[in-house]
Amino acid sequence: MTNGQGHNFEQALRLAHKDKDDEATSIVLRDLGDAHNNLFNADKALNYYEEALELSP
């Protein structure tokens, strides 16, 4: 997640909370969780790739 994306999530969460919109808050938190999982999986894939490069002849 880029810094800009993090700012967008923060702004969306703040607006949803200000409007007391529980559904919007839930959606933002779900999307933030999805983005975190995608970043984690990409990092894991990169680690596997780097390990494979080290093991290759």
C-alpha positions in Angstrom: 0.0 0.0 0.0 1.4 3.3 -0.9 1.4 6.3 1.4 -1.3 7.9 -0.8 -3.5 4.9 -0.4 -3.0 4.9 3.4 -4.1 8.5 3.4 -7.2 7.7 1.4 -8.2 4.9 3.8 -7.6 7.2 6.7 -9.8 10.0 5.2 -12.6 7.6 4.2 -12.6 6.1 7.7 -12.7 9.5 9.3 -15.6 10.6 7.1 -17.5 7.4 7.8 -17.0 7.8 11.5 -18.0 11.5 11.5 -21.2 10.6 9.7 -21.7 7.7 12.2 -22.1 5.4 9.1 -21.4 1.9 10.5 -21.8 0.3 7.1 -19.3 2.6 5.5 -16.9 2.2 8.4 -17.1 -1.6 8.0 -16.5 -1.4 4.3 -13.4 0.8 4.8 -12.0 -1.5 7.5 -12.7 -4.5 5.3 -10.9 -2.9 2.3 -8.0 -1.8 4.6 -7.7 -5.4 5.8 -7.8 -6.7 2.2 -5.0 -4.2 1.2 -3.0 -5.3 4.2 -3.4 -9.0 3.2 -2.4 -8.2 -0.4 0.7 -6.4 0.8 1.6 -9.3 3.2 1.1 -11.8 0.4 3.2 -9.8 -2.0 6.0 -9.5 0.5 5.8 -13.3 1.2 6.0 -14.0 -2.6 9.0 -11.7 -2.9 10.7 -13.6 -0.1 10.1 -16.9 -1.8 11.4 -15.5 -5.1 14.6 -14.2 -3.4 15.1 -17.6 -1.7 14.6 -19.4 -5.0 17.2 -17.1 -6.6 19.7 -18.0 -3.9 19.1 -21.7 -4.4 19.3 -21.6 -8.2 22.6 -22.7 -9.8 
